[in-house]
Structure formats: C-alpha cells, structure tokens
Amino acid sequence: MKLLPVCCMALLCWSCSSKKQADLIIHHAKIYTVDAHFSQAQAMAIHHGKIVAIGDEQEILEKYTAPQVQDAGGHFIYPGFIDAHAHFVGYGFSLQQVNLVGTQSWREVIDRVKAFTAAHSPAATQWVLGRGWDQNDWPEKAFPDKTVLDSLFPHTPVLLGRVDGHAAIANQAALDAAGVHAGQTLTGGVIETKNGKLTGILIDNAVRVVFGKVPQATTALLQKALQDAAASCFAAGLTTIADCGIMKNEALLIDSLQQQQLLKMRLYVLLTDSTENYDYFLPKGPYRTDHINIAGFKCYADGALGSRGACLLQDYTDKPGWKGFLLKDSSYFAMRAAQLINTKFQLCTHAIGDSANREILRIYSHVLKGKNDRRWRIEHAQVVSPEDVPLFGQYSIIPSVQPTHATSDMYWAGARLGPERLKSAYIYQQLLQQNGWIPLGTDFPVEDINPLKTFLAAVARMDANNYPPGGFQKENALTRQQALQGMTIWAAKGCFEEDTRGSLEPGKLADLVILDHDLMEIPLDSVLKTKVLATFSGGEQVYKAGGIK
C-alpha cells in the first residue's frame, strides 16, 4: 500500500520532466497569427525571445512548462504592430519641443509657444523649436507671417514646422542666423516674400536652409528623445518602426543604446539622402541585428499637398499657374537609382503629386527592368495618374501608404486637386492589387502615432470623429484582414523582415500586442475605444495597462 503514493509521485515527476521548457506561456486568448492561412490559436509558448509553439490551449499547457504563465483573460492577441513609415527620431525630438498639433488658429500657436518658453526659460541664444501647425485647420486658411514672433522674440531664433515637415515659419532672428534674405531663390524650395519683405514662411528646401543652423542635439537629449519615443510606441502596441530618413550618427547611437539594452524598440532604418550617409554605409553594406536593420536610403522627390509643394502634372485647382516642384532635378534621382541597383540597399522615395510619382516610377522601372524582389518603395504614392498605376505591378514597385493621410486631407484635398483628380488620390485598394500586398504606416509625427487610427482609416475611410458617414471614397477601403496584414506581415515584408516578425509563428520573434476588443469583429465606430492591455517585445513585457492576470 505504501508503494502507491511513491509511484504516483514518480509518475508526476516524470510527467513534469517530460514537458518542454519555455520561458513564458500565454494562454486563454484569441490569437490572430496572421500567418499564410490567417489562422487563429489560443495559446503560445515562448523561449529565448521567440515563439516555440502556438496552437490549442490544452495542447500547449500539456506540452510546455514555464516559470511565467500568463492568463490573457480571453482577450485578443495580434502580432506586434509595425509602422512601415514613420519618423521615430523626429517624433522623439517633437516630444521635447513645442507641440503645435491641433492648434485652431495662429493665435493659439503663439499662445503655446509663449507657454512653452515660460515653462522652459530658454537662454537668449537657444533656438525655440516646434512642430504641428496646419493652416488648413484655421478659420483663415492662409499662411501666417512672422510679425508677432519678431516682437516676442527679437533676439531668440524661433522655427516652427508645419505638421507635414515640408513648410515652416521662422522669425527674423532665425532667418538672420541662416543668412536668408528677401529675393533669395533656391532649387526645390520657396522663401516667401510679400511687398519685398520676408514673411518667415519657408517651403521644402528652404526649411532645410534654416534648420541646418539649429545646434546639434547633445547625446543626452537624443537618448532621452529616443527613450520617450519608445515608451509611446510600446503603449500604442507598436514593436517595430521603419524610421524613414535619419543620419548616420543617429543610427549608430541607436545601435549603441540597443546593445546596452537602453533602447528596446526595433527599428528598420532608411538613411537620409545625404553624401555623408552614402560614403559611410555603401562600402560597408546593410547592417542588421535583432533590434536594428540599416538597409535602405530615403530620397524626397517633392513636397506635400497641404503646403502646395507636391509636384502635379496640371495646375493646382486652388492656385492656377502653380504645379509645385521636384526638390531636385530628375537626373539626380536617376543617378541614385543607377547607383543603388548594384547594391543590397533598398531605395525608397517620397512622392506625393502625380508628376512626382510618374517621374519616380519611370526612373525605377528603367533600372528594375521587370518583375523583381528588390522591394523598392514609393513612400505615400498619394496622387497617381490612372495610366501610371499599372507600373507598380509591372516592376514590383511597392506603394508604402499611410491611411490617415486620406482622412486628414479629405477636408481640403478636393480644393487642391479638383473632383476628377481627387478620384486618383489615396487609392489604397487599387494600389494593393498591383502586387497583392501593401505596407501601412502613419508618418508620425505628421499623423497621430496610434495604429488603431490607421486601421479605422484603412477600413472605414473615416477619421477619429467617424466622419464622413459612409466613408471617404470608400471604393478604395481595405478589408479588416488586409488592414491588419498591412500593419503586421506586409509592413515587415516592406522592410525585408517577414522572416523574423509580422506574424505569430514558431521561430519568429515573440513580438505581440494584447487588446481588449477584437478588431476583426467589433463595430468600426468602436475601434478607437479599443485599449492596448500589454505589449511584448521578444517575449519581454514592455508595456502593461492592466487587465492581464
């Protein structure tokens, strides 16, 4: 009789020892794997930062043991969201500057600048920087001028960027620091004057002339900016960001911080179109770790539609005689394409207007020659002439789009383009069909960082106010499945990273987000009520809002 307890104990020990070891088990969940079959699961086992098994809850719990076992409370798990086009470094810096997003008038812009300087007491020679104003949101749609800034800050340089980063207003102290004067001209930019005097408004390359005089950020400030940005991204459920256009020193500092485990955000880096970046990275080739992948270059063909810098085939409807402009001669973009086609680097080019898109499509197609797997991208692809759309598919050119641009621009885009041309703008479903996949992003801080707004704008074609009823040009809406793929596996594919992330499958990184609502089932007007409960990067919980046992 005494043998029975001993046998039972031995059997129990044998059963435990026969289980495979994991570091973390998450169960009691509805998991959207976003694999090739868009299959669902209930539990997963994670070991050494990667998924080792995913499937039925009972099966996972019977086969695996782990020191950490988390009950997801029946909530919904998705691959960590990936933003295929954003400005991570720029967003981090914006958190240290005057936030002008959502201002409803020039007076409100001034009030925010005054409040910021009162709170931070900048030195007389320290630049005051801000970003986020949009004159299209104001009662008076015209650009402001610098008169009030000059009176408030006669000696302190002030530079305030428009929301899209393609226009800014500078006070006289900032213009003097950059040597800008009335009547000055430059390629790919405008220095605005009225009655022979500077207004302070700068468009595209003119912004760079003044911004180039801003003192470089200290390493300490850059580190804080990056860490603040990472915290915001994790809270939004984002686990990888494609940072579209940063400098060598920024990329190297990011890598250093990641190596020291001081920065946990994963980044795909597109280097700014700069001689310094080409000279340093082209001889070395792409550089990749689990946290950073420096593998592409970002060029800018034109400006933005909101500041009328986008290059159009025909005149702006609301500014006859003006078509916008390319930021550089087309021969420059052809030269870069010819150079990069012989490397392993990806080429991504910002193109908004139909003329800019046509030119870049033509240049790409000349060197790509036909179907390929180079995944060269056109960033934004906002206005595309109908006859040019097939070129995306014929030459495997990837349109990298941001659905919230459509729902932000819809209030005034028709005035810029007219009703007929508007029909070939923000055509995401039509662009998706060219290659069968499309990466989605936000372009933050140009738009809000929240990927749920991306999902809503892609599927409902409505903004955060659920406007307009029925959706904006709904024929180009994506399905829920397509939107989720665009924010996960297709975004990863756009960065050549689908081998390690973008779906929840054995062997891939355990990057995931837990939400309190099911994006595949809830009413669309409830999408923005959905909360991020937890975010995991490599199996490590990097954000927790509660709700997980």
Beta strands, then each sheet from edge to edge (+ up, - down):
strand 1: 20-21
strand 2: 24-27
strand 3: 30-32
strand 4: 40-41
strand 5: 43-47
strand 6: 50-55
strand 7: 64-65
strand 8: 68-71
strand 9: 76-79
strand 10: 81-86
strand 11: 98-99
strand 12: 128-133
strand 13: 158-162
strand 14: 167-170
strand 15: 189-194
strand 16: 197-204
strand 17: 238-246
strand 18: 266-272
strand 19: 287-288
strand 20: 292-300
strand 21: 346-351
strand 22: 377-380
strand 23: 398-400
strand 24: 512-515
strand 25: 532-537
strand 26: 540-544
sheet 1: 1+ 7+
sheet 2: 6+ 5- 2+ 8+
sheet 3: 4+ 3- 9- 24+ 25- 26+
sheet 4: 10+ 17+ 18+ 20+ 19-
sheet 5: 10+ 17+ 18+ 20+ 21+ 22+ 23+
sheet 6: 11+ 12+ 13+ 14- 16+ 15-
end
